[in-house]
Amino acid sequence: FKGLEAYNAKNEKIISKYQKPSYEAKKITKALVSIDKKNKKKQIKRDETYKSIPKFFFTEKKEKEAVKLLNKLAFNSYLQKRWYTHFRSSDLDALWELLLKNSEIPSIEGEERITYKQFQHIGSLVKDIASQIYFSPFYYLLQDRDPKTGSILILEHYNIMLKKSFLYQQRVKMAVFDRNHTGVLTKEELLEYVQFMIDDNHQLATHLNSAPEFRPFYERAVVEMFFFLLDTNRRDKLSIEELVYSDYFINFTEVCEDQSLDQNFFTVQRIYKIWEKFRKMNITGRGCLSRNEMISFNNFALTGAFVQRFIEEYAEKNRYITWETFIYFYQSYYSLSTSVAARRFIWRCIDINHQGYVTPFVLNVFLREIIKKFGDEEPLKVDDLVNELYCLISPSKRDGNIYVEDVMGHEKGGDFLGLLISVELFNKYENTDSSGPVEDDEEEPPMELPAHL
């Protein structure tokens, strides 16, 4: 797990900066909790159905400043306790020495192994909480064992502890930015965390601070990328647990450690290219795109009908496309063949009446715009193209309509949408039978997204 060996004491500063609550504060907090429990018990006695009401049903009460402060102190005290339940940098260094000392001498360096008895012995030497977490039989059985002796590689076990400790500590850090203590982050809260991560990494912060006008765009792009990839239900909230243990968060931490990585969603170079394209399209310089500016995307590849629908659905006050919306569109455009989230984003523009299906008339509207783009270069008939789209998708229902389920679940669903919105995607499909466009006309294919997206 790259970069985790470089643990420093600075990783603890966000937790340690909060003062521990005094004895009086703890006492008052306990009193408030007991009063709240008594009130709930009284309510349950009045009506037995009260306890079956889901928590999300109740609106958040406006708390007094004193109560807010006490709750914050209590929560920070809890975070401090959780922080120290996992290994820190000094603990990990000492533990590596302990693993080496109790391991068998190998014939090849780096192949040190320990048996289960040695594994238990080391667990008894470390602190109790860490022993319960990392030196339980579960972690021993989780790893590849030697068929003769049953021993495991100490390097493999050490890497598991490094990764788990790092991710757990990042989860605790994220909880600091969770203002409502609900276990989820809004876009603004996640933005604060991303800013902290950038400032915490000197190399990345220096790199971004050299272009101060680009840094806020990069931070926003990272946040929007996380929400695009993980918030499939578009709730504008992300679960901290889901975020921390996702592959995309690992990708982001790798970028923080090494900015030279390729094929990563969050590299500065990749987002800078998107930003440059956005700036070139933004002729007026107002910081957002109008209809005419959006049409110029990829040498006027998009049709007027699609851009008009895109602005109606996603533009602010039905006029302008912001940087955040452009990030969503850009990622969707280049991921139609692999991402269901991208197809849903574009489908919303195609489904004019929001009925969950499109009729032949709707297909005619978008395909006529495609034909106009070609002019007299290639004679195309709308009816022939409509028939080809029906053959491409093979709708499940025989009522003459194509439903959203047909497009989302079909392997050619991305091609179906691409043929309706872009001349570039139309040419790619007709001439080369490509699965999608390539960013900036490079030879490498775009990164694949997981199937569940």
N, C-alpha and C positions, 0 to 999 in steps of 0.2 A: 504494500500500500504506500505509494510514493509520497515522500515528504513528511510522513508522520514521525520519523526519527528526530526531526528538528523541533521537538516540543520545547517551548520556553515558558518561563514564569509569566510572560505577558498574557498568555491564554487565560490566566485566572483573574486578570485585572477587572473585567466587567462584573464578576461576581463579588470579588473582595472589596470593591469600592463602596458597597452598601454596608452601612454600619449595622451591627447586630442589635436587635431590639432589646431594650432594657427589661428588667424584671417587671416593672410596673406596666410597661406596654404589653408584655405577654399576659399579665394577669387581667388587664382590661379586655384584651382580645378574647381570652377564654370566657370571661363574663358575658361578652356580646354573643359568642357562639352558644352558650348555654341558654341565654334569653331567647335566641332564635329557635333553638330546639324545643323549648317550652311552648312557644307560640304555635309551632307546628303541631305539637301533641294536642294542644287545646283545639286546634282546627280539625284534627283527625277525629277527636271525640264528638265534635259537632256533626261531622259528615264523614262516614267511612270511605266514601269514594274519593276524598281529597288526596289520599296517598297514592292513588293510581293515576293522577294527572301527570303527564310528562313535564319535565322541568322547563322545556322550551316554551311551554304555554304561558309561563309567568313573565311579565315584562320586567326589565331591569329597573330596580328602584334607584332613585337619586339619593346618593349617600352624602352625609355631611363630610366636611373636610377632615375632621378628626377621625371619623370612621375610615375614610379612605387612607389616611396616613397609617393607621393601625393595621389595616388589611395589607397595605404595601410592605410594612415592616415584617408582618407575619409571613407573607409570601416570600420575601427575600431571605428570611431565616430558613424557610423550607428549602429554597434553592441552594443555599449554602450547604445544608446537610446532604442534599442529593449530589452536589458537586463532589464532595469528598468521599462518596461511596465508590467511586471508580479511581483507577490509578492516575497519578499525575506524573510529570516528567521524571522527577527524582525517584518515584516508586518504580517506574518502568526500567530505569537504568539499574537499580538495585536488583530487580527481579530477573533481569537478563543475566547478571552475574550469578545469581542463585541457581538459575536453570543450567548454566554452564558448569557450575561447581558440582552439581548432583547428576550430571549426564554421563553417559558412557563415552569413552574416548573413541572417536571414529577413525577409520582408515582414510577418509576423505574429509577435508575441512568443510564445515557447513552442514555435515550430516549427523550432528550430535542427536542422540535419542535418549528418551527416558521411559522407564517401565511404569506400570500403574502404581506400584508401591512407591517409587520415587516421586511420581506425580502427587500422590496423597501426602507424602512427607513434605514436599515443598508447600503444598496447600496449608499444612499445619503451621508452617513458619511465618507465612504472611498474615496480614491483618484479617480479622474474621469476615468482614463484609466482602472483601475481594475474594477470599477463599470460597465463600458460598457462591459467588458469581462465576469465577473463572476456573476453579479447581474442583468442580462437581463432576461426577461420572459422565454427565451429559456431554460436556466439552471434550472429554477423553474419547468417547465413542463417536463423536462428530468427525474425527480426523482419521486419515488413512493410517492403518496399523500394520506393523510388520507381521507377516503370516506365521513366522516361527516364534518370535519373542513377544509379540503383541505391543511392542514399543512404538512411540510416536516421535516425530521430529520436533525438537524444541523450537526451531525457527518458525515452523508452521503455527504452533500454538502461540508463540510470541506475536506473530503478525495478526492473529485473531484478536488478541488482547489490545494491540495497538489500534486496530480499526474500531473495535467495539468501544474502547475508551474515548477515542476521538469523536465518534458519532454521538455517544451519550453526552459528552461535554458540550457538543454543538447543540444538542437538544435542550440542554439546560440554558445555554446562552439565548436560544430563541425564545424560551419561556420568559426571559426578562423583558422582551419586547411585546409580549402578549398582554396588552393593557387590561383586558377583561378577564384574564385567567381562564379562558374557555378551551384552551388546547388548540386553537386555530389562529392563523395570522391573516389579517387583511392585507391589501396591497401596500398601504402606507406603512404598516408594521413590518412587513417583509422588506420594504425599501430601507427602513432604518437598519435592519439587520445586515443587508447587503452593504450599506455604507460602512457599517462597523467592520465587516469582514475585509473590505478594501483597505480601510485605514489601518487595520491590524497587520496587513501584509505590506511591508515597506516597498518591495519591488513593484508590486502591482499599483500601489498608491502613487509612487513616483512616476510610473509609466503613464497613468491616467492624468495626473496633475500637470504633466507636460503639455496636455491639450485640455485646459480647463473648460472650454466650451463643449467638448465632447463627453466629459465625465458624467454629467447628469443624464445624458441620453443613453450612455452605457448602463448606468444603474437602473434606469427605467426599463431598458430592453431586457436585462437579466430577470427582473421581476415579472415582466409580461411573458417571458419565455417559460418561466416556472408555471405560471397560471395557465398558459396555453397547453403545456404538456401534462399537467397534473389535475387541473380543475376542469375535468371533462363535463361536469354538470353545470358549469358556469355559475357557481354560487358566490364568486368573488371572495372566497375564503379557502385557505389551505390548511389541512391538518398538519400540525408540527411533526407528528410521528411519521405520517406518510411522506412528508417532504424530506426529512432527515435520512430515512432509509431507502430513498429512491436512487436510482443510478444517476439521475440528472444532478442531484446534489453532490454526488461524488465527482462528477464531471466539473462542477463549478469549483470545488475545493482543489482539484488538480490544476485548473487554470490559475487559481490564486498562487499555487506553488510554482507553476511553470507556464509562462506565457507563450512559449514556442510550440505548444501542442497543436496538432492539426486535427481535423474531423471532430471538432467539439462545438457544441451549441453556443458556448459562452466565451469563446476566445475573443480577445479585443480586436484582432485583425478581422474576424468575420463580421462582428457587429459594426466595426468602423466602415466596412464596405457597404453594408446596408444603409448606414447613416449618410455616406457620401451619395448614394443613389437618391436618398430622400432629399438631400440638399439640392442636388441638380434638378430634381423635379420641381422643387419649391422655388419657382421663378420669382414670385412676388416677395419672398423673404418673410412672410408672416409667421412661419413656424408650423404651418399646417397646409394641407393640400386641398385645392379646389377641384371641381369636376374636371376642368380642362387640364389641370396639372396631373391628375390621377390617370387620365387617358394616355398620357405620354409614357407610362410605365413600359419598360422593355421595348422601346422604339414603337410605341403606339400599338402594342400587341392586343390590348384589351378592347372589347367592343363598347360602344356608347351605351347600349341597353344594359349591359352588366354594370358598368360604372355608375349609371343612374340608380340602379337598384342597390348597389353597394353603399352609395351615399345615403339613400333613403333608410337603410337598415342600420348603418353603423356610424354615420357622420354626426358630429355635434350640431344640433339644431338644423339637421338636414342640409348642411352646407360644407363643412370642412372635415378632412381626415387628419386626425392627430398622429403623432409619432407612435403612441401606444397601439392605436388601431392599425397603423401601417405595419408594425411588427407582426401582429396577428395575421394580417393579409399575406405578408411576405412568406411567413412560415407555412401558411396554408397552401399558397400557390406552388411551392416547391415540395410539398409533402402529400399531394392529393392521392398519389398511388399507394402510399403506405400508411396514412393516418386517417382514422375515422373522424377524429376531432377536426381535421382540416376539411373533410368533406361536409361535415355539419355546418362549419363556418360558411362555406360557399353555398351550400344548399339553401340556406336561409335567404339568399339573394335570388336564387332560381325559383323558389316556391313563392310566387308573387302574392297569392291569396292566403298563404299560411294554412293550407288545407292538409298538408302532409303528402301531397302528390302533385304531379304536373300533368297537364293535358297536352294533346298535340298542338293546340293553339299556342300554349306557352312556349313549346319547343320551336314553333314557327317564328315567334317574336325574336328569340335569341339567334336562331340560325340565319335569319334574313340579314342580321347585322354582320355575321361572319361572311356571307356572300358579298355584301357591299364592300368589305375590306379587300376582297380579291379582285373586284371590278370585272373587267373583261378578260383577265389573264386565263382564267380557268372556268369554263361553263359548269355551274353547279345548280342543281334543282333542289328546292326545299323539301319536296316530298320524298326524294331519294335519300336525303340526309336524315329525315325523320324515321324512315323505315330502317335505316342503318343503325340508328340509336336504339330502336326497339329490338333489333336483332342482337345488339351488343349486350343489353341488360337482360332480356327475356323476362318481362314482368311476371310476378307470381299470380296476379289477378288478371282475368281476361275482360276487363271493363274499359280498355283503351287508355288507361292512365298508368304512369310510372310512379310508384310509391317510394317514400324515403327509405323504407326497409330494403327495397330492392337495390338501391344505390349504395347504402352503407355496407351491406353484407356481401356485395358482389366484388370479385377481384378486379373487374373493369369499371367499378364505380368512379374512380378517379379520372379515368379517360372520358367517361360519359360527361362529367362536369366540365372537364377541360375543353372538350369540343364545343361547349356552349358559350364559353366566356372569353377565349383567347385564340387569336390567329396563330400565335406561336405554338400553342399546344395542339391546335388542329393540324398544323404542318408536321409536327413531330409524330403524331399518330398516323397520318395518311402516308407520309413518305418513308419513315424509318421504323414505324410501329414501336416507338420508344415508350417506356413506362412513365415518362415525365420529363420536365425541363431540368436543365442543369444550371446551377447558379453561376452567373457570370460567364457562361459558355465554356466552362472548364471541362476537361475530359473525365474527371472523377465524377461518379454518380453522387447524388445527394445522400446524406445519412439516412438510414432506415430508422423508423420509429417502431416501437413494439406493437404487436397485433391488437392489444386491447385498446389502443388509441385510434 
